[in-house]
Amino acid sequence: MSNSDHSLATSNNTFHQEAGSVDVPTSGRWWARMFAFIGPGALVSVGYMDPGNWATSLEGGSRFGYSLLCVILLSNLMAIVLQALCARLGIVTGRDLAQGCRDHCPMPVNIVLWLLCELAIIACDLAEVIGTAVALKLLFGIPLMWGAIITVLDTLLLLALMRKGFRWIEAFVMTLLATIFVCFAIELVLAHPSMAGIAEGFFAPSPKVLTDPAMLYIAIGIIGATVMPHNLYLHSALVKTRNFKRTDAGRKEAIRFATIDSTVSLCLALFVNAGILILAAAVFHTSGHTVTEIEDAYALIAPLVGAGIAATLFAVALLASGLNSTVTATLAGQIVMEGFLNLRMPAWVRRLLTRVLAIAPVLYVVTAYGEAGVGRLLILSQVVLSLQLPFAVIPLLLLVSNKKTMGSFVIGAKVKAVTWLIAIIILALNIKLLIDTFASL
């Protein structure tokens, strides 16, 4: 990036002008180049352990024990494949998924895809508002409604990080991720889960996942909470912040390092996601408690585990999760708006708009139904995310399968078969959910 380009990037808060802002060494040891690529995977993994995951995994574990661990594992494997394709698209073409759609789709299709993606981002942000507000209430006694309003202030935090540079954002996110990881590692030690139950849940799926409407609803919520539509747009843009050699050899190395980065980060996310469900199964399911609200989990966990610190660790991890997700949702919002519409606005305006749209339904539910309705709203937001998934996955697969777009980096027949199978599974589950929902009306 030239000096004039750099000054332009500093004078404008739009994300796309951060492209090439992180230098990758052109010589020296491979691990130095690998280190330069570490970061985007962490930002992407945030979406795989946000407060929406907490709601679905807590209810799934407390209601069905370890049975839905297979769904978390399947979701994570899907995520690893899809995020690797996003990195490949951004590195090879220099265009993120939203820009790729704008390049290849008619304007009416782009408008529809953009609106659906905005809906997904609002649903995700809604989960973050609820999670952060609940954490503030649990830790400091702040009423839920005021906690939701306070979340508007996170706009200032993001702007401060953006002014310092992209590496500061990545460092902030990774610090909070480490906090979440440590909290759940301690929680699992205290919970003493069944190793046999965990193994059975991961590797011996129950047929009830498909036949029991209640279990299927939670399963689809877990998929929606794990494989985030906006994360696909986000990752394809984040890899563009690396200034690597624009040659076939440079792109090949960049794809390898970016894939390692995202895969390792998503494996850590798998630990947290599975940890939430295992904790719920070991502590709540075995004691006969079905938890549908995060606050109920907080109130029950300390007496059931027999350690007062368990509740505090639970709330701290929840707060870190909500704050972390704030950063990535804002970046994703900028990416999709600029990518689909080529429309740019200051980061604080974009963040404030998204947050206000997310806070409104929370305030309405608290006013109309009381705080008990917030947990239902949280799980519903994750099902909405799952319903949006095909509209992000299918354009991604079409682009990375296009020889004209990808050149020699186009995906092979085996990878194409696996990725289309993932898309078909997601579509089939969504169709079944809709059929069951309408049948129950």
C-alpha positions as CSV (number, residue, x, y, z in Angstrom):
1,M,0.0,0.0,0.0
2,S,1.5,3.4,-1.0
3,N,1.7,6.4,1.4
4,S,-1.2,8.1,-0.4
5,D,-3.3,5.0,-0.1
6,H,-2.5,4.7,3.6
7,S,-3.5,8.2,4.3
8,L,-6.7,7.6,2.5
9,A,-7.3,4.6,4.7
10,T,-6.7,6.6,7.8
11,S,-9.1,9.4,6.8
12,N,-12.0,7.0,6.2
13,N,-13.5,4.4,8.5
14,T,-14.6,2.0,5.8
15,F,-13.3,-1.5,6.1
16,H,-12.3,-2.3,2.5
17,Q,-9.5,0.4,2.6
18,E,-7.7,-1.8,5.2
19,A,-6.8,-4.2,2.4
20,G,-3.1,-5.1,2.4
21,S,-2.5,-3.3,5.7
22,V,-0.8,-6.3,7.4
23,D,2.6,-7.1,5.8
24,V,3.6,-10.7,5.3
25,P,7.4,-11.4,5.3
26,T,8.6,-12.4,1.8
27,S,11.6,-14.3,3.1
28,G,12.8,-16.1,6.3
29,R,11.3,-18.9,8.3
30,W,7.8,-20.2,7.3
31,W,6.5,-19.7,10.9
32,A,7.1,-15.9,10.6
33,R,4.9,-15.9,7.5
34,M,2.4,-18.1,9.2
35,F,2.2,-15.7,12.2
36,A,1.3,-12.9,9.9
37,F,-1.8,-14.8,8.9
38,I,-3.0,-15.4,12.4
39,G,-6.0,-13.2,13.3
40,P,-8.8,-13.5,10.8
41,G,-9.6,-17.0,12.0
42,A,-10.0,-15.7,15.6
43,L,-12.4,-13.0,14.4
44,V,-14.4,-15.5,12.4
45,S,-14.5,-18.0,15.3
46,V,-16.1,-15.4,17.5
47,G,-19.4,-16.0,15.6
48,Y,-19.2,-19.6,16.5
49,M,-19.3,-19.0,20.3
50,D,-21.5,-16.0,20.6
51,P,-24.5,-15.7,23.1
52,G,-26.8,-17.4,20.5
53,N,-24.7,-20.5,20.9
54,W,-25.1,-20.3,24.7
55,A,-28.9,-20.3,24.4
56,T,-29.2,-23.2,22.0
57,S,-26.5,-25.3,23.7
58,L,-27.8,-24.7,27.2
59,E,-31.3,-25.7,26.3
60,G,-30.1,-28.6,24.1
61,G,-27.8,-30.0,26.9
62,S,-30.2,-29.5,29.7
63,R,-33.2,-31.0,27.8
64,F,-31.6,-33.8,25.8
65,G,-28.3,-34.5,27.6
66,Y,-25.3,-35.2,25.4
67,S,-27.4,-36.2,22.4
68,L,-26.9,-33.0,20.4
69,L,-23.1,-33.1,20.6
70,C,-23.1,-34.8,17.2
71,V,-24.9,-31.7,15.7
72,I,-22.2,-29.4,17.2
73,L,-19.5,-31.6,15.7
74,L,-21.2,-31.7,12.3
75,S,-21.8,-27.9,12.3
76,N,-18.2,-27.3,13.1
77,L,-16.9,-29.6,10.3
78,M,-19.3,-27.7,7.9
79,A,-17.9,-24.4,9.2
80,I,-14.3,-25.5,8.7
81,V,-15.0,-26.4,5.0
82,L,-17.0,-23.3,4.3
83,Q,-14.6,-20.8,5.9
84,A,-11.7,-22.4,4.0
85,L,-13.6,-21.7,0.8
86,C,-14.2,-18.1,1.9
87,A,-10.5,-17.6,2.5
88,R,-9.7,-19.1,-0.9
89,L,-12.2,-16.8,-2.7
90,G,-10.8,-13.6,-1.0
91,I,-7.2,-14.6,-1.6
92,V,-7.5,-15.7,-5.2
93,T,-9.9,-13.0,-6.5
94,G,-9.1,-10.1,-4.2
95,R,-12.9,-9.7,-3.9
96,D,-15.0,-10.7,-0.9
97,L,-18.2,-12.7,-1.2
98,A,-20.4,-9.7,-1.3
99,Q,-18.3,-8.1,-4.0
100,G,-18.3,-11.4,-5.9
101,C,-22.1,-11.5,-5.8
102,R,-22.2,-7.9,-7.1
103,D,-19.9,-8.8,-9.9
104,H,-21.8,-11.8,-11.1
105,C,-25.5,-11.4,-10.1
106,P,-28.2,-9.1,-11.5
107,M,-29.0,-6.1,-9.3
108,P,-32.4,-7.4,-8.1
109,V,-30.7,-10.6,-6.9
110,N,-28.0,-8.6,-5.1
111,I,-30.7,-6.5,-3.4
112,V,-32.5,-9.6,-2.1
113,L,-29.2,-11.2,-1.0
114,W,-28.2,-8.0,0.8
115,L,-31.5,-7.7,2.6
116,L,-31.3,-11.3,3.7
117,C,-27.8,-10.8,5.0
118,E,-28.8,-7.6,6.8
119,L,-31.5,-9.6,8.5
120,A,-29.0,-12.2,9.5
121,I,-26.7,-9.6,11.0
122,I,-29.5,-8.0,12.9
123,A,-30.5,-11.4,14.3
124,C,-26.9,-12.0,15.3
125,D,-26.7,-8.6,16.9
126,L,-29.9,-9.2,18.7
127,A,-28.2,-12.3,20.3
128,E,-25.2,-10.1,21.3
129,V,-27.5,-7.5,22.9
130,I,-29.3,-10.1,25.0
131,G,-26.1,-11.9,26.0
132,T,-24.3,-8.7,27.0
133,A,-27.3,-7.3,28.8
134,V,-27.8,-10.5,30.7
135,A,-24.1,-10.6,31.7
136,L,-24.3,-7.0,33.0
137,K,-27.3,-7.9,35.0
138,L,-25.7,-11.1,36.5
139,L,-22.4,-9.4,37.3
140,F,-23.5,-5.9,38.3
141,G,-27.3,-6.1,38.9
142,I,-28.1,-3.8,36.0
143,P,-31.7,-4.3,34.9
144,L,-32.0,-6.0,31.5
145,M,-33.6,-3.1,29.7
146,W,-30.9,-0.7,30.8
147,G,-28.2,-3.3,30.0
148,A,-29.6,-3.5,26.4
149,I,-29.4,0.3,26.1
150,I,-25.9,0.4,27.5
151,T,-24.7,-1.9,24.7
152,V,-25.0,1.1,22.3
153,L,-21.8,2.4,23.9
154,D,-19.8,-0.5,22.4
155,T,-19.7,1.6,19.3
156,L,-17.1,3.8,21.0
157,L,-15.0,0.8,21.9
158,L,-14.9,-0.4,18.2
159,L,-14.1,3.0,16.9
160,A,-11.1,3.3,19.3
161,L,-9.8,-0.1,18.1
162,M,-10.2,0.8,14.5
163,R,-8.2,4.0,14.9
164,K,-5.3,1.9,16.3
165,G,-5.2,-0.5,13.4
166,F,-6.5,-3.9,12.4
167,R,-3.9,-5.8,14.5
168,W,-5.3,-4.1,17.6
169,I,-8.8,-5.4,16.8
170,E,-7.4,-8.9,16.4
171,A,-5.5,-8.7,19.6
172,F,-8.6,-7.5,21.5
173,V,-10.7,-10.4,20.1
174,M,-8.0,-13.0,20.9
175,T,-7.7,-11.8,24.5
176,L,-11.4,-12.2,25.0
177,L,-11.4,-15.6,23.3
178,A,-8.7,-16.8,25.7
179,T,-10.8,-15.5,28.6
180,I,-13.8,-17.6,27.4
181,F,-11.7,-20.6,26.8
182,V,-10.1,-20.5,30.3
183,C,-13.5,-20.0,32.0
184,F,-15.0,-23.0,30.3
185,A,-12.0,-25.2,30.9
186,I,-12.4,-24.5,34.7
187,E,-16.2,-25.0,34.5
188,L,-15.8,-28.4,32.9
189,V,-13.3,-29.5,35.5
190,L,-15.8,-28.5,38.2
191,A,-18.8,-30.2,36.5
192,H,-17.2,-33.7,36.2
193,P,-19.1,-34.7,33.0
194,S,-19.5,-38.3,31.9
195,M,-16.8,-39.3,29.4
196,A,-18.9,-42.2,28.1
197,G,-21.9,-39.8,27.6
198,I,-19.6,-37.3,25.7
199,A,-18.3,-40.1,23.4
200,E,-21.8,-41.4,22.7
201,G,-23.1,-37.9,22.0
202,F,-20.3,-37.1,19.5
203,F,-20.1,-40.4,17.6
204,A,-23.4,-42.3,18.1
205,P,-26.1,-39.8,16.9
206,S,-29.7,-40.5,18.1
207,P,-32.3,-40.8,15.3
208,K,-34.6,-38.6,17.4
209,V,-32.6,-35.6,16.2
210,L,-34.6,-35.8,12.9
211,T,-37.8,-37.3,14.2
212,D,-38.4,-35.3,17.4
213,P,-39.6,-31.8,16.4
214,A,-38.4,-30.2,19.6
215,M,-35.0,-31.8,19.2
216,L,-34.8,-30.8,15.5
217,Y,-35.7,-27.2,16.4
218,I,-32.8,-27.0,18.8
219,A,-30.5,-28.8,16.4
220,I,-31.3,-26.3,13.6
221,G,-30.8,-23.5,16.1
222,I,-27.4,-25.0,16.9
223,I,-26.5,-25.0,13.2
224,G,-27.7,-21.5,12.8
225,A,-25.7,-20.4,15.9
226,T,-22.6,-22.2,14.6
227,V,-22.4,-21.6,10.9
228,M,-23.1,-17.9,10.7
229,P,-24.2,-16.4,7.3
230,H,-22.3,-13.1,7.8
231,N,-19.1,-15.0,8.8
232,L,-18.8,-16.2,5.2
233,Y,-18.8,-12.6,4.0
234,L,-16.5,-11.5,6.8
235,H,-13.8,-14.1,6.3
236,S,-13.5,-13.5,2.6
237,A,-12.8,-9.9,3.4
238,L,-10.5,-10.3,6.4
239,V,-7.9,-12.3,4.4
240,K,-7.6,-9.3,2.1
241,T,-5.9,-7.4,5.0
242,R,-2.8,-9.5,4.4
243,N,-0.2,-8.1,2.0
244,F,1.2,-11.3,0.4
245,K,2.8,-11.9,-3.0
246,R,0.1,-11.8,-5.7
247,T,1.6,-14.8,-7.6
248,D,0.3,-18.3,-7.9
249,A,2.9,-19.5,-5.4
250,G,2.1,-16.6,-3.0
251,R,-1.6,-17.3,-3.2
252,K,-1.1,-21.0,-2.7
253,E,0.9,-20.3,0.5
254,A,-1.7,-17.7,1.6
255,I,-4.5,-20.2,1.2
256,R,-2.6,-22.8,3.2
257,F,-1.8,-20.4,6.1
258,A,-5.3,-18.9,6.1
259,T,-6.9,-22.3,6.2
260,I,-4.7,-23.4,9.1
261,D,-5.5,-20.2,10.9
262,S,-9.3,-20.6,10.6
263,T,-9.2,-24.4,11.2
264,V,-7.3,-24.1,14.5
265,S,-9.6,-21.2,15.7
266,L,-12.7,-23.2,14.8
267,C,-11.4,-26.2,16.7
268,L,-11.1,-24.0,19.8
269,A,-14.6,-22.8,19.1
270,L,-15.7,-26.4,19.0
271,F,-14.3,-26.8,22.5
272,V,-16.3,-23.9,23.8
273,N,-19.5,-24.8,22.0
274,A,-19.3,-28.4,23.1
275,G,-18.3,-27.3,26.5
276,I,-21.5,-25.3,27.0
277,L,-23.6,-28.2,26.0
278,I,-21.6,-30.7,28.1
279,L,-21.8,-28.4,31.1
280,A,-25.6,-28.2,30.7
281,A,-25.9,-31.9,30.3
282,A,-23.6,-32.7,33.3
283,V,-25.0,-30.1,35.6
284,F,-28.6,-29.5,34.7
285,H,-29.8,-32.6,32.7
286,T,-28.5,-35.1,35.3
287,S,-30.2,-33.2,38.1
288,G,-33.5,-33.0,36.3
289,H,-33.4,-29.3,35.4
290,T,-34.4,-28.0,32.0
291,V,-32.8,-24.6,31.4
292,T,-34.3,-22.2,28.8
293,E,-32.9,-19.0,30.2
294,I,-29.3,-18.0,30.6
295,E,-30.1,-16.4,34.0
296,D,-31.6,-19.7,35.3
297,A,-28.3,-21.4,34.3
298,Y,-26.4,-18.8,36.3
299,A,-28.6,-19.2,39.3
300,L,-28.4,-23.0,39.3
301,I,-24.8,-23.7,38.4
302,A,-23.1,-22.7,41.6
303,P,-25.3,-24.8,44.0
304,L,-25.4,-27.8,41.6
305,V,-21.6,-27.8,41.0
306,G,-20.8,-26.9,44.6
307,A,-18.4,-24.0,43.8
308,G,-19.4,-20.4,44.0
309,I,-16.8,-19.3,41.4
310,A,-18.7,-21.4,38.8
311,A,-21.4,-18.7,38.5
312,T,-18.9,-15.8,38.2
313,L,-16.9,-17.6,35.6
314,F,-20.1,-18.3,33.6
315,A,-21.1,-14.6,33.6
316,V,-17.6,-13.4,32.8
317,A,-17.4,-15.7,29.8
318,L,-20.8,-14.5,28.7
319,L,-19.8,-10.9,28.9
320,A,-16.6,-11.6,26.9
321,S,-18.6,-13.4,24.3
322,G,-21.1,-10.5,23.9
323,L,-18.3,-7.9,23.6
324,N,-16.4,-10.0,21.1
325,S,-19.3,-10.6,18.8
326,T,-19.9,-6.8,18.7
327,V,-16.7,-6.3,16.8
328,T,-17.2,-8.9,14.1
329,A,-20.9,-8.0,13.6
330,T,-19.9,-4.4,12.9
331,L,-17.2,-5.4,10.4
332,A,-19.5,-7.8,8.7
333,G,-22.2,-5.1,8.4
334,Q,-19.8,-2.8,6.7
335,I,-18.5,-5.5,4.3
336,V,-22.0,-6.6,3.1
337,M,-23.2,-3.0,2.6
338,E,-20.1,-1.9,0.7
339,G,-19.9,-5.2,-1.2
340,F,-23.4,-5.5,-2.4
341,L,-24.3,-1.9,-2.9
342,N,-20.9,-0.1,-3.1
343,L,-22.5,2.1,-0.4
344,R,-20.2,3.4,2.3
345,M,-21.0,5.1,5.6
346,P,-19.0,6.0,8.7
347,A,-18.4,3.0,11.0
348,W,-20.2,4.6,13.9
349,V,-23.3,5.3,11.9
350,R,-23.4,1.7,10.6
351,R,-22.8,0.3,14.1
352,L,-25.5,2.5,15.7
353,L,-28.1,1.6,13.0
354,T,-27.5,-2.1,13.4
355,R,-27.5,-1.9,17.2
356,V,-30.8,0.2,17.4
357,L,-32.5,-2.3,15.1
358,A,-31.4,-5.2,17.4
359,I,-32.3,-3.4,20.7
360,A,-35.9,-2.6,19.6
361,P,-37.2,-6.2,19.7
362,V,-35.4,-6.8,23.0
363,L,-37.0,-3.8,24.6
364,Y,-40.4,-4.8,23.1
365,V,-40.2,-8.3,24.5
366,V,-39.1,-7.2,27.9
367,T,-41.9,-4.7,28.1
368,A,-44.7,-6.9,26.7
369,Y,-43.7,-10.3,28.1
370,G,-41.2,-9.6,30.8
371,E,-37.7,-10.9,31.0
372,A,-38.8,-14.5,30.7
373,G,-39.5,-14.0,27.0
374,V,-35.9,-13.0,26.2
375,G,-34.6,-16.6,26.1
376,R,-37.2,-17.6,23.5
377,L,-36.3,-14.6,21.4
378,L,-32.6,-15.6,21.6
379,I,-33.2,-19.1,20.3
380,L,-35.6,-17.8,17.6
381,S,-32.8,-15.4,16.4
382,Q,-30.6,-18.5,15.8
383,V,-33.2,-20.3,13.8
384,V,-33.6,-17.2,11.7
385,L,-29.8,-17.3,11.1
386,S,-30.0,-20.9,10.0
387,L,-32.8,-20.0,7.5
388,Q,-30.5,-17.4,6.0
389,L,-27.6,-19.8,5.5
390,P,-28.4,-21.2,2.1
391,F,-28.5,-17.6,0.6
392,A,-24.9,-17.2,1.6
393,V,-23.6,-20.8,1.1
394,I,-25.0,-21.3,-2.4
395,P,-23.5,-18.0,-3.9
396,L,-20.1,-19.0,-2.3
397,L,-20.1,-22.4,-3.9
398,L,-21.1,-21.0,-7.3
399,L,-18.2,-18.6,-7.1
400,V,-15.4,-21.0,-6.0
401,S,-16.6,-23.5,-8.6
402,N,-16.3,-21.0,-11.4
403,K,-13.2,-21.5,-13.5
404,K,-13.4,-18.0,-14.9
405,T,-13.4,-16.5,-11.4
406,M,-10.9,-18.8,-9.7
407,G,-8.6,-19.9,-12.6
408,S,-6.3,-22.7,-11.5
409,F,-7.5,-22.4,-7.9
410,V,-11.1,-23.5,-8.7
411,I,-12.2,-26.3,-6.3
412,G,-12.0,-29.9,-7.5
413,A,-14.8,-32.4,-8.0
414,K,-14.4,-34.0,-4.5
415,V,-14.4,-30.7,-2.6
416,K,-17.4,-29.5,-4.8
417,A,-19.3,-32.7,-3.9
418,V,-18.7,-32.3,-0.2
419,T,-19.6,-28.6,-0.2
420,W,-22.8,-29.2,-2.2
421,L,-23.7,-32.0,0.3
422,I,-23.3,-29.4,3.1
423,A,-25.7,-27.0,1.3
424,I,-28.2,-29.8,0.7
425,I,-28.2,-30.8,4.3
426,I,-28.8,-27.2,5.4
427,L,-31.6,-26.8,2.9
428,A,-33.2,-30.1,3.9
429,L,-33.1,-29.3,7.6
430,N,-34.6,-25.8,7.0
431,I,-37.4,-27.2,4.8
432,K,-38.3,-29.8,7.5
433,L,-38.3,-27.1,10.2
434,L,-40.7,-25.0,8.1
435,I,-43.0,-28.0,7.4
436,D,-43.1,-28.9,11.1
437,T,-43.6,-25.3,12.1
438,F,-46.6,-24.8,9.8
439,A,-48.0,-28.2,10.7
440,S,-48.1,-27.3,14.3
441,L,-50.1,-24.0,13.7
